[in-house]
Amino acid sequence: MPNYRRAKDAGATYFFTICTHRRQPLLTQEPFRIALRQAIERTRIARPFTIDAWVLLPDHLHCLWTLPAVDGDFSARWAMIKQYTSKLCREHLAPRCPPASRHKRHELGLWQRRFWEHRIRDEDDFRRHIDYIHWNPLKHGYVQRVVDWPHSTFHRYMAQGVYPMDWAGVGHSELTEMEFGE
């Protein structure tokens, strides 16, 4: 079994990319959104963390989390979220015979096993990743303006005055070269 080396710094902020298995476009469907929200709430009770930014797309999500000063185990948090979401969505997943490796692990085929993580280094890195998260629906062609994507913390940041309503609309090119774990 591989032993992946991941920095697990308590109190640190991390950027994550999590994908559905085989990039199934499920996450923005209501049953999956609701299940994911419930799974996050349940996980945050057991193992707290702060969500700094989030975007939910049909086949993947990006987010920034800040972990508590006493616990840097983000992998356990993601395992809980994935497990809870899968259980809550079991009836919405297409029945099929999973490969032996997934069957052995009791995986239901909603999530990719691995995820991308990046430890945020400084304020500039934090800001760039928040911009990338919020720009992602425009990057993938889901909207013409970031403000039109409903599954994002962009609206919270806009209400706080961090972004203007017209940030990253049609013709916005400053972020086109950014790639973060996709």
N, C-alpha and C positions, 0 to 999 in steps of 0.2 A: 504494500500500500504506500503511495507516495506521501512524503512528508513535506508539505508546502511551507515555505518560510514566509510568514506574514508578521509584520510589526504589529504588536497589540499594545499600544501605549495608552494607559489609562489617562483620561482627561483630554485626549487628542481629538481632532476633528478629521473625519475621513469622507472621501467621495467614493460612492459605489455605483456600479452598473450591474443590474440584475436582469437576466433575460428569461423569457419563457422557453420551455423545451421546444426545440426546432422552430423557434420564433413564431409560435402560434399567436395570432392577434386576438388575445382574450382579455387582457388586463383592463381595458377601458369599458368592457361590458359590465352592466350593473351588478350581476351576482359576484363577479370577481373583484370589482372595486369595493363592494361592501365587505366581502370576506377579507380582503387585504387590510382594510381599515380596522376591522375587528381583530385581526391577527396582530397588527401593530399595537393596538391599544392593550391587548392582553400581554404581549411581550413587554411593553413599557412598564406594566405593573410589576412584573417579575424581575425585569432587568432594565432599569431606566436608561434613557438616552434622550437627547434633544434633537429634534429634526430642524435643521437650519434651512434647508431648501429641498424641494421635491418636484419631480415631474413624472407623471404616469403616462406612458404611451402604450399602444396596443400590444406590442411584443417585448417591451423592456421598460425599465424605469431607471432614473438617476436620482441620487439623493446625497445630501451632506448631513452627516450626523456628528454631534459632539458627545463623546462618552463621558460618564462620570469620572471623577478623579480617582476612584477606587477600583475601577473595573474597565479593562480595555478589550474584553472579549466580544468583539463584534460578530465573529463567526457563530457563536452560540445564539446570538440574537437573530441573525439571519436564518439559522436552522429552525428556530422556533417560529418565526414569521412564515417561512416556506411551509413548514409542517402544518401549522394551523390553517393557513390559507387553503392548502391542498385538501385537508379534511373537510373544511366548510364548503368547498366547491366540488367535492367528489361527484355529486349527482349531475353537475354541469359539464363534466369532462366526458368526451366521447369514449364509450366503452371499447376497449381493444385489448389485445393480449400484449402486455408489455414485454420487452426483452428480458431475458433471464436476470441480467444484472440489476435492472430496475425492480423486478419482482422480488428479488432477494432482499433488496433494501426497503421494500414496501413503498416505493415511489409511485406516485400516481401520474406522472408525466406532465405536470404543470410547469415545473421549473428546470432550467439547466442546473447541473450540479454545482458548478463553480460560479464565481462572480469576480468582477474586477474591483479592486480597492486601491485607493491612493491616499496616503497621509498628507493632509494639508500642511504646507511648510510655513506660510506666513500670510499676512493680510492680503497681499496681491494675489497669491495663489487661491485664497478663499474667494475673493471677488471674481476672479476669472472663472472659477468653477460654478459659482452661483449664476453668472451670466450664461455659461454654457448650458446649465440645467434649464434655465428659463427659455433659452433660444432653441432648444432641441425640437419642439413641435414644428417650428418654422423650418429648421434644417431638413426635417423629414417630409416636408410638404403637406403637413396636416392642416395648416392655417396660413393665411397671408400676413397676419399680425399676431404677435405673441399673446396679446391681450385676449384674443379669441379662443385660446385653448383653455378649457375649464379645469383640467386636471393638473394643476401646478400651483406652487406657492407664489408665483408671479403676482397674483392678485393681492396677497398679503403684503408683499414688498411694495407694490404700487400704492396701497392704502397707507403705508408708512412713509411714503414720499421718497423711497429709494429709487424707483423707476417712474418715469412719466408714462402715461397711458399709451403713447405712440412709440415706445421703445421697441426696437427690432421689428419694424414693419417691413413692407415690401421694399426691396432695394437695399436693405441693411446688409452690408458686406463685411463689417469689421470682424465678425466671428466665424467667417466661412472656413478659415484654415484650422480652427480648433478641433481636435479629435481627442476624446477622453474615454477610452475603454470601450469602444463600440467595435 
